[in-house]
């Protein structure tokens, strides 16, 4: 449990028990992480290195920032794991280096929070295996970068939005993209790219909402 207000993930003084959560440290250990579970309002947690955990919960008004060049991997290692309960903000701050939110196994995103892909096209949300599925059921994912990276099945039941001047690309793997929510380009110079995969839009909406949606060769959109 995060108790530190604002600070660096790797500082043990910011965590209950004085232990920095990172799977395999010590060997065989896995972690369920809570930020900040009601301890301090408006906590901001910063990741500056590769981190791996099993579960992540973020409270309202709290923010987890993945700094440029860093990564967070959420692992589904068994029953009750592989979940992101986000009622705050997850911020990917890509710049000159790739900045990644990675899933290992099927991962379920819930809550009414935001995943903000900020600062450039080197933000990535992807999986370690093309058969892994990220299900977004409640969060708004917006900004720029790449969702899928040709290595993940995507099930969107909420909102994915290209709303910056840089491109947001959805690039699913063989399982494609299931959209029962809203995928849109919002704003005059903002571009959403659907890239090289099957997009099952039954029950959903793909919307060039004053922005631009590009459907690349190899992308097949059905339904909706």
Secondary structure in CASP SS format (residue, H / E / C, confidence):
PFRMAT SS
TARGET T0000
AUTHOR 0000-0000-0000
METHOD secondary structure of the structure
MODEL  1
X C 1.00
X E 1.00
X C 1.00
X C 1.00
X C 1.00
X E 1.00
X E 1.00
X E 1.00
X C 1.00
X C 1.00
X C 1.00
X H 1.00
X H 1.00
X H 1.00
X E 1.00
X H 1.00
X H 1.00
X H 1.00
X C 1.00
X C 1.00
X C 1.00
X C 1.00
X C 1.00
X C 1.00
X C 1.00
X C 1.00
X C 1.00
X C 1.00
X C 1.00
X C 1.00
X C 1.00
X E 1.00
X E 1.00
X E 1.00
X E 1.00
X C 1.00
X C 1.00
X C 1.00
X C 1.00
X C 1.00
X C 1.00
X C 1.00
X C 1.00
X E 1.00
X E 1.00
X E 1.00
X E 1.00
X C 1.00
X C 1.00
X E 1.00
X E 1.00
X E 1.00
X E 1.00
X C 1.00
X E 1.00
X E 1.00
X E 1.00
X E 1.00
X C 1.00
X C 1.00
X C 1.00
X C 1.00
X E 1.00
X E 1.00
X E 1.00
X E 1.00
X C 1.00
X C 1.00
X C 1.00
X C 1.00
X E 1.00
X E 1.00
X E 1.00
X E 1.00
X E 1.00
X C 1.00
X C 1.00
X C 1.00
X C 1.00
X C 1.00
X C 1.00
X C 1.00
X E 1.00
X E 1.00
X E 1.00
X E 1.00
X C 1.00
X C 1.00
X E 1.00
X E 1.00
X E 1.00
X E 1.00
X E 1.00
X C 1.00
X C 1.00
X C 1.00
X C 1.00
X C 1.00
X E 1.00
X E 1.00
X E 1.00
X E 1.00
X E 1.00
X E 1.00
X C 1.00
X C 1.00
X E 1.00
X E 1.00
X E 1.00
X E 1.00
X C 1.00
X C 1.00
X C 1.00
X E 1.00
X E 1.00
X E 1.00
X E 1.00
X E 1.00
X C 1.00
X C 1.00
X C 1.00
X C 1.00
X E 1.00
X E 1.00
X E 1.00
X E 1.00
X E 1.00
X C 1.00
X C 1.00
X C 1.00
X C 1.00
X C 1.00
X E 1.00
X E 1.00
X E 1.00
X E 1.00
X E 1.00
X C 1.00
X C 1.00
X E 1.00
X E 1.00
X E 1.00
X E 1.00
X C 1.00
X E 1.00
X E 1.00
X E 1.00
X E 1.00
X C 1.00
X C 1.00
X C 1.00
X C 1.00
X E 1.00
X E 1.00
X E 1.00
X E 1.00
X C 1.00
X C 1.00
X E 1.00
X E 1.00
X E 1.00
X E 1.00
X C 1.00
X C 1.00
X C 1.00
X C 1.00
X C 1.00
X E 1.00
X E 1.00
X E 1.00
X C 1.00
X C 1.00
X C 1.00
X C 1.00
X C 1.00
X C 1.00
X E 1.00
X E 1.00
X E 1.00
X C 1.00
X C 1.00
X E 1.00
X E 1.00
X E 1.00
X E 1.00
X E 1.00
X C 1.00
X C 1.00
X C 1.00
X C 1.00
X E 1.00
X E 1.00
X E 1.00
X E 1.00
X C 1.00
X C 1.00
X C 1.00
X E 1.00
X E 1.00
X E 1.00
X C 1.00
X C 1.00
X C 1.00
X C 1.00
X E 1.00
X E 1.00
X E 1.00
X E 1.00
X E 1.00
X E 1.00
X C 1.00
X E 1.00
X E 1.00
X E 1.00
X E 1.00
X C 1.00
X C 1.00
X C 1.00
X C 1.00
X E 1.00
X E 1.00
X E 1.00
X C 1.00
X C 1.00
END
